[in-house]
């Protein structure tokens, strides 16, 4: 979805987030192992606000007027949180092959932004064991959330930041906590494949939120996520197009409406039972013909592949430069992982894929990982394969998401998993993740046939 977001924003001609011209900032720096020519500071709706080109030495300088608050530093498909204030004079450096762990700031405003970089790493570490963090016991999950919040608060206390940032960040941590509560059932299913119904008491903290109050919507990323999540759920739970449209039209904020329209575009491919309804919502609620055309194209390319069909073939290069085809694995069960180096949920699945490979070592099953990274970051993919000691068959798609194989399977979001049987037939075109407990049993049942 991130690959289309800038285009969608332009199609919808967003003019809702007006940045007060309240003060100048400077952000300069260098990018090691650069693969893209531009870097930008983006608003919370991920629209570029200030942009600069990298010179021949991979250096850049951004200057402009901004309003104090949270932003994104965006480079290629990667992004990191920023908090900027007028008169900030920042120098930043990072390695494009691993932006998250190498991001470092110096100068005026650096304490805030070094904290945000460390916070992201800490959160990733605390949630990497998805089975532990996303417990099926809601009380254990709440305890995990409180522990995470307390550890991040302690981290904040180790940085010399201004009182205004400390106030904003503590509120942001509160919003993040509530967001995790709101998305608990969805996150549990997404990460470990478990379906539960949490108690009313579990959701009680959300009663304090007025989901029609958008005061912090353009100021705090987690409040924005919280509000977006609430309205997405409200629309999706409706049982008819008319009801969905009624909820959508009850939204008063144009900025929030635009965010929902972008979500509808994503839902065309991820919610196939309601794809036609989401397409109709777009047609009825935007004047952008370009956006409508893109949505119709998305709808028309929905995969018709189903279990039992013969899988389309692919031929991609492996890390040694050799051509590898799906047909090479006839006689074996094939578990395909479609991923990218910039995809955090994909990276989180790597330990679970490795465990499956270990569990099925020596058996008639092959694990194939296909990167849909752009060709500009081929070297980054090579380095990550080596650095993370990725095993199985590692392949690089010839044309990112536009590869024939990806189009046939309508791969529009990742991670995506596909299972092929020994005869080359599709078992599941949208298979369970490696972290799901049922995945191992499913693969074993195919081997037993």
C-alpha positions as CSV (number, residue, x, y, z in Angstrom):
1,X,0.0,0.0,0.0
2,X,2.9,2.4,0.8
3,X,4.0,2.1,-2.8
4,X,0.8,3.8,-4.0
5,X,0.2,6.3,-1.2
6,X,1.9,9.3,-2.7
7,X,0.0,8.8,-6.0
8,X,-3.3,8.4,-4.2
9,X,-2.7,11.6,-2.1
10,X,-2.0,13.5,-5.3
11,X,-5.1,12.1,-7.0
12,X,-7.3,13.2,-4.1
13,X,-5.6,16.6,-4.1
14,X,-5.3,16.9,-0.3
15,X,-5.2,20.4,1.0
16,X,-6.5,19.7,4.5
17,X,-3.3,19.8,6.6
18,X,-2.2,23.4,6.5
19,X,1.2,23.9,8.1
20,X,1.5,27.1,10.0
21,X,4.5,29.0,8.8
22,X,5.8,29.4,12.3
23,X,9.5,28.8,12.2
24,X,12.5,27.7,10.1
25,X,14.4,24.4,10.5
26,X,17.5,23.0,8.9
27,X,18.0,19.3,8.4
28,X,21.2,18.2,6.6
29,X,23.1,15.0,6.5
30,X,24.5,12.1,4.5
31,X,23.1,8.7,3.4
32,X,25.5,5.8,3.3
33,X,24.8,3.2,0.6
34,X,22.2,5.5,-0.9
35,X,19.9,4.0,-3.5
36,X,17.3,6.9,-4.0
37,X,17.9,10.5,-5.1
38,X,15.5,12.3,-2.8
39,X,14.8,12.6,0.9
40,X,11.8,14.4,2.4
41,X,10.1,15.5,5.6
42,X,6.5,14.3,5.4
43,X,3.4,15.3,7.3
44,X,1.5,12.7,9.3
45,X,-0.7,11.9,6.2
46,X,2.7,11.0,4.6
47,X,2.6,13.9,2.1
48,X,6.0,15.4,1.3
49,X,6.3,18.8,3.0
50,X,10.0,19.6,2.4
51,X,12.2,17.8,-0.1
52,X,15.9,17.7,-1.1
53,X,18.0,15.9,-3.6
54,X,21.1,14.0,-2.7
55,X,24.3,15.3,-4.3
56,X,27.2,13.3,-5.7
57,X,28.5,12.8,-2.1
58,X,25.2,11.4,-0.9
59,X,24.7,14.6,1.1
60,X,21.6,16.8,1.3
61,X,20.2,19.8,3.1
62,X,16.6,20.7,3.8
63,X,15.5,24.1,4.9
64,X,12.0,25.4,5.4
65,X,9.3,26.7,7.8
66,X,7.3,24.2,9.9
67,X,5.0,24.0,12.8
68,X,6.3,22.3,15.9
69,X,5.3,18.6,16.0
70,X,5.7,15.1,14.7
71,X,6.7,14.3,11.1
72,X,8.2,11.5,9.1
73,X,11.7,11.5,7.6
74,X,11.1,9.6,4.4
75,X,13.7,8.0,2.1
76,X,12.6,5.5,-0.6
77,X,10.2,3.1,1.1
78,X,11.8,3.7,4.5
79,X,10.6,6.3,7.1
80,X,11.3,7.3,10.6
81,X,9.5,9.5,13.1
82,X,10.7,13.1,13.7
83,X,9.7,15.7,16.1
84,X,10.7,19.2,14.8
85,X,10.5,22.6,16.4
86,X,11.3,26.0,14.9
87,X,15.0,26.9,15.0
88,X,16.1,23.2,15.0
89,X,19.4,22.8,13.2
90,X,19.9,19.0,12.8
91,X,22.5,16.9,11.2
92,X,21.4,13.3,10.4
93,X,23.2,10.2,9.1
94,X,22.1,6.7,8.4
95,X,22.9,3.6,6.3
96,X,20.2,3.1,3.7
97,X,20.6,-0.7,4.1
98,X,19.4,-0.4,7.7
99,X,17.9,3.0,8.4
100,X,16.2,2.1,11.7
101,X,19.3,0.9,13.6
102,X,21.8,3.4,12.1
103,X,19.8,6.6,12.4
104,X,21.7,9.2,14.4
105,X,21.1,13.0,14.9
106,X,23.3,15.8,16.2
107,X,22.8,19.5,16.7
108,X,19.8,21.4,18.0
109,X,16.8,19.1,18.4
110,X,18.9,15.9,18.3
111,X,17.9,14.7,21.8
112,X,14.2,14.5,20.8
113,X,14.9,12.6,17.5
114,X,17.6,10.3,18.9
115,X,15.0,9.3,21.5
116,X,12.4,8.6,18.8
117,X,14.9,6.4,17.0
118,X,15.8,4.5,20.1
119,X,12.1,4.2,21.0
120,X,11.4,2.5,17.7
121,X,14.2,0.0,18.2
122,X,13.0,-0.7,21.8
123,X,9.4,-1.3,20.6
124,X,10.6,-3.7,17.9
125,X,12.6,-5.6,20.4
126,X,9.8,-5.8,22.9
127,X,7.3,-7.1,20.3
128,X,9.5,-9.4,18.2
129,X,8.3,-12.5,20.0
130,X,4.7,-12.2,18.8
131,X,3.4,-15.3,20.6
132,X,4.5,-13.8,23.9
133,X,3.6,-10.2,23.4
134,X,0.2,-10.9,21.8
135,X,-1.1,-13.2,24.4
136,X,-4.5,-14.8,24.1
137,X,-5.0,-13.9,27.8
138,X,-6.2,-10.3,27.7
139,X,-4.8,-9.6,31.2
140,X,-1.4,-10.9,30.2
141,X,-1.6,-8.7,27.1
142,X,-2.5,-5.6,29.1
143,X,0.5,-6.4,31.4
144,X,2.7,-6.5,28.4
145,X,1.4,-3.2,27.2
146,X,1.9,-1.6,30.5
147,X,5.5,-3.0,30.7
148,X,6.2,-1.6,27.2
149,X,4.8,1.8,28.1
150,X,6.8,1.9,31.3
151,X,10.1,0.9,29.6
152,X,9.6,3.6,26.9
153,X,8.8,6.2,29.6
154,X,12.0,5.2,31.3
155,X,13.9,5.6,28.1
156,X,12.4,9.1,27.6
157,X,13.7,10.0,31.0
158,X,17.3,9.4,29.9
159,X,17.2,12.1,27.2
160,X,17.5,15.8,27.9
161,X,14.4,17.0,26.0
162,X,12.3,20.1,26.3
163,X,9.2,20.1,28.5
164,X,6.9,20.7,25.5
165,X,8.2,17.5,23.9
166,X,8.0,15.5,27.1
167,X,4.3,16.6,27.4
168,X,3.5,15.7,23.8
169,X,5.3,12.4,24.0
170,X,3.7,11.2,27.2
171,X,0.3,11.9,25.6
172,X,1.5,10.0,22.5
173,X,2.4,7.0,24.6
174,X,-1.1,7.1,26.1
175,X,-2.6,7.1,22.6
176,X,-0.4,4.2,21.6
177,X,-1.5,2.2,24.6
178,X,-5.2,2.8,23.6
179,X,-4.5,1.9,20.0
180,X,-3.1,-1.5,21.0
181,X,-6.2,-2.1,23.1
182,X,-8.5,-1.1,20.2
183,X,-6.6,-3.4,17.7
184,X,-6.1,-6.3,20.1
185,X,-8.4,-8.9,18.3
186,X,-7.1,-7.9,14.9
187,X,-3.5,-7.9,16.0
188,X,-3.9,-11.3,17.6
189,X,-5.3,-12.8,14.4
190,X,-2.7,-11.1,12.2
191,X,0.3,-12.2,14.2
192,X,-0.6,-15.6,15.5
193,X,-3.8,-16.6,13.7
194,X,-6.0,-16.8,16.8
195,X,-9.6,-15.5,16.9
196,X,-11.0,-14.4,20.2
197,X,-13.7,-12.0,21.6
198,X,-12.2,-9.8,24.3
199,X,-14.5,-8.8,27.2
200,X,-16.3,-5.5,27.4
201,X,-14.1,-4.6,30.4
202,X,-11.0,-5.0,28.3
203,X,-12.2,-2.2,26.0
204,X,-13.4,0.1,28.8
205,X,-10.4,2.5,28.5
206,X,-11.6,3.4,25.0
207,X,-14.8,5.0,26.5
208,X,-12.7,8.1,27.3
209,X,-12.0,8.8,23.7
210,X,-14.3,11.0,21.7
211,X,-13.8,9.6,18.2
212,X,-15.3,12.7,16.6
213,X,-12.9,15.0,18.3
214,X,-10.0,15.4,15.8
215,X,-8.1,18.0,17.8
216,X,-4.9,15.9,17.8
217,X,-5.5,14.2,14.4
218,X,-2.9,16.1,12.5
219,X,-0.6,16.5,15.5
220,X,0.0,13.1,16.9
221,X,0.7,9.9,14.8
222,X,-0.8,7.5,17.3
223,X,-3.9,9.5,17.8
224,X,-4.3,9.6,14.1
225,X,-3.9,5.8,13.9
226,X,-6.4,5.4,16.8
227,X,-9.0,7.5,15.0
228,X,-8.4,5.9,11.6
229,X,-8.7,2.4,13.1
230,X,-12.0,3.2,14.9
231,X,-13.7,4.5,11.7
232,X,-12.3,1.7,9.5
233,X,-13.8,-0.8,11.9
234,X,-17.1,1.0,12.1
235,X,-17.4,1.1,8.3
236,X,-16.2,-2.5,7.8
237,X,-18.6,-4.0,10.3
238,X,-21.6,-2.8,8.4
239,X,-23.5,-5.5,6.5
240,X,-24.6,-3.5,3.5
241,X,-23.2,-0.9,1.1
242,X,-25.9,1.6,2.2
243,X,-24.9,1.3,5.8
244,X,-21.2,1.6,5.0
245,X,-21.8,4.8,3.1
246,X,-24.0,6.2,5.8
247,X,-21.2,5.8,8.4
248,X,-18.6,7.2,6.0
249,X,-20.8,10.3,5.3
250,X,-21.2,10.9,9.0
251,X,-17.5,11.8,9.2
252,X,-17.2,15.6,9.3
253,X,-13.4,15.9,8.8
254,X,-12.3,16.1,5.2
255,X,-8.8,14.9,6.2
256,X,-10.3,11.8,7.9
257,X,-12.6,11.2,4.9
258,X,-9.5,11.2,2.6
259,X,-7.8,8.7,4.9
260,X,-10.8,6.4,4.7
261,X,-10.9,6.7,0.9
262,X,-7.3,5.5,0.8
263,X,-8.2,2.6,3.1
264,X,-11.1,1.7,0.8
265,X,-8.6,1.4,-2.0
266,X,-6.5,-1.1,0.1
267,X,-9.7,-3.0,1.1
268,X,-10.5,-3.7,-2.6
269,X,-7.8,-6.4,-2.6
270,X,-7.6,-7.3,1.1
271,X,-11.4,-7.8,1.7
272,X,-12.5,-9.6,-1.4
273,X,-16.0,-10.3,-0.1
274,X,-16.7,-6.6,0.1
275,X,-14.4,-5.4,-2.8
276,X,-17.3,-4.3,-4.9
277,X,-18.7,-2.2,-2.0
278,X,-15.4,-0.5,-1.4
279,X,-15.1,0.3,-5.1
280,X,-18.6,1.8,-5.0
281,X,-17.7,3.9,-1.9
282,X,-14.8,5.4,-3.8
283,X,-16.9,6.1,-6.9
284,X,-19.6,7.8,-4.9
285,X,-17.4,9.9,-2.7
286,X,-14.6,11.3,-4.7
287,X,-14.5,13.7,-7.7
288,X,-11.1,12.5,-8.8
289,X,-11.5,10.4,-11.9
290,X,-7.9,9.4,-11.8
291,X,-8.4,7.9,-8.3
292,X,-11.6,6.1,-9.6
293,X,-9.7,4.7,-12.5
294,X,-6.9,3.4,-10.2
295,X,-9.6,1.8,-8.0
296,X,-11.3,0.1,-10.9
297,X,-8.0,-1.2,-12.2
298,X,-7.3,-2.6,-8.7
299,X,-10.7,-4.3,-8.7
300,X,-10.3,-5.7,-12.2
301,X,-6.9,-7.3,-11.3
302,X,-8.2,-9.2,-8.3
303,X,-6.9,-12.7,-8.5
304,X,-9.2,-15.5,-9.6
305,X,-6.8,-18.1,-8.5
306,X,-8.2,-20.6,-6.0
307,X,-7.2,-23.8,-4.3
308,X,-6.7,-26.6,-6.8
309,X,-5.7,-24.4,-9.7
310,X,-2.4,-24.9,-11.3
311,X,0.0,-22.2,-10.1
312,X,1.5,-19.8,-12.6
313,X,5.2,-20.2,-12.9
314,X,8.0,-17.8,-12.1
315,X,11.6,-17.5,-13.0
316,X,13.7,-15.2,-10.8
317,X,17.4,-14.8,-10.0
318,X,18.8,-16.0,-6.7
319,X,21.6,-14.3,-4.7
320,X,24.2,-16.1,-6.9
321,X,22.6,-14.8,-10.1
322,X,21.2,-18.1,-11.1
323,X,17.7,-18.4,-12.6
324,X,15.3,-20.4,-10.4
325,X,11.8,-21.4,-11.5
326,X,8.8,-22.6,-9.5
327,X,8.7,-25.6,-11.9
328,X,12.1,-26.6,-10.6
329,X,10.4,-27.8,-7.4
330,X,7.8,-30.2,-8.9
331,X,7.6,-33.2,-6.6
332,X,8.0,-31.0,-3.5
333,X,5.7,-28.9,-1.4
334,X,6.5,-25.2,-1.8
335,X,6.0,-22.6,0.9
336,X,6.4,-19.1,-0.7
337,X,7.1,-16.0,1.3
338,X,6.7,-12.6,-0.5
339,X,8.5,-9.9,1.4
340,X,10.7,-6.8,1.1
341,X,13.6,-5.4,3.1
342,X,11.5,-2.3,4.1
343,X,8.6,-4.4,5.4
344,X,8.7,-4.5,9.2
345,X,6.0,-7.2,9.6
346,X,7.9,-9.3,7.0
347,X,11.1,-9.0,9.0
348,X,9.2,-10.1,12.1
349,X,8.3,-13.4,10.4
350,X,11.9,-14.3,9.6
351,X,12.6,-16.3,12.9
352,X,9.4,-18.3,12.4
353,X,10.3,-19.1,8.8
354,X,13.7,-20.3,10.0
355,X,12.1,-22.5,12.6
356,X,9.8,-24.1,10.0
357,X,12.9,-24.7,7.8
358,X,14.6,-26.4,10.8
359,X,11.5,-28.5,11.6
360,X,11.1,-29.8,8.1
361,X,14.8,-30.1,7.3
362,X,15.5,-33.1,5.0
363,X,11.9,-33.5,3.9
364,X,10.2,-32.9,0.5
365,X,9.4,-29.2,1.1
366,X,11.2,-26.1,0.0
367,X,10.9,-22.6,1.4
368,X,11.1,-19.9,-1.2
369,X,11.4,-16.2,-0.2
370,X,10.7,-13.7,-3.0
371,X,11.7,-10.1,-2.5
372,X,9.6,-7.4,-4.2
373,X,12.1,-4.7,-3.5
374,X,12.7,-2.2,-6.3
375,X,15.8,-2.9,-8.4
376,X,17.5,0.2,-6.9
377,X,17.9,-1.6,-3.6
378,X,19.1,-4.9,-4.9
379,X,22.4,-4.5,-3.0
380,X,20.4,-3.9,0.2
381,X,18.6,-7.1,-0.3
382,X,21.8,-9.0,-0.9
383,X,23.3,-7.6,2.3
384,X,20.2,-8.4,4.4
385,X,20.2,-12.0,3.1
386,X,23.8,-12.4,4.3
387,X,23.4,-10.3,7.5
388,X,20.3,-12.1,8.7
389,X,21.6,-15.5,7.5
390,X,18.5,-16.1,5.5
391,X,18.3,-19.7,4.4
392,X,15.9,-21.5,2.0
393,X,15.7,-20.2,-1.6
394,X,16.2,-16.5,-1.7
395,X,14.9,-14.8,-4.9
396,X,14.6,-11.2,-6.2
397,X,11.4,-10.5,-8.3
398,X,12.3,-9.1,-11.7
399,X,9.8,-6.2,-11.6
400,X,8.8,-5.7,-7.9
401,X,5.1,-5.8,-7.4
402,X,4.5,-5.5,-11.2
403,X,6.1,-8.9,-11.9
404,X,3.7,-11.3,-13.8
405,X,3.6,-13.8,-10.9
406,X,2.7,-11.0,-8.4
407,X,0.0,-9.6,-10.7
408,X,-1.5,-13.0,-11.3
409,X,-1.7,-13.6,-7.5
410,X,-2.8,-10.0,-7.0
411,X,-0.1,-9.4,-4.5
412,X,-0.7,-5.8,-3.4
413,X,0.4,-6.0,0.2
414,X,3.0,-8.0,2.2
415,X,3.9,-10.2,3.8
416,X,2.0,-12.7,1.7
417,X,2.3,-16.5,1.9
418,X,1.4,-19.1,-0.8
419,X,1.5,-22.9,-0.6
420,X,1.9,-25.1,-3.6
421,X,1.6,-28.9,-3.6
422,X,3.9,-31.5,-5.1
423,X,2.0,-31.4,-8.4
424,X,2.4,-27.6,-8.8
425,X,-1.2,-26.9,-7.7
426,X,-2.3,-24.2,-5.4
427,X,-3.1,-25.3,-1.9
428,X,-3.7,-21.8,-0.5
429,X,-3.1,-18.6,-2.5
430,X,-3.2,-16.6,0.8
431,X,-1.7,-19.1,3.3
432,X,-1.2,-18.6,7.0
433,X,1.9,-16.9,8.3
434,X,4.9,-18.9,9.7
435,X,4.0,-17.6,13.2
436,X,0.6,-19.3,13.1
437,X,0.5,-22.5,15.1
438,X,-1.6,-24.2,12.4
439,X,1.0,-23.6,9.6
440,X,3.3,-26.4,10.7
441,X,0.3,-28.9,10.9
442,X,-0.9,-27.8,7.4
443,X,2.6,-28.4,5.8
444,X,2.9,-31.7,7.6
445,X,-0.5,-32.9,6.3
446,X,0.7,-32.1,2.7
447,X,3.8,-34.1,3.2
448,X,1.8,-37.1,4.6
449,X,-0.3,-37.4,1.5
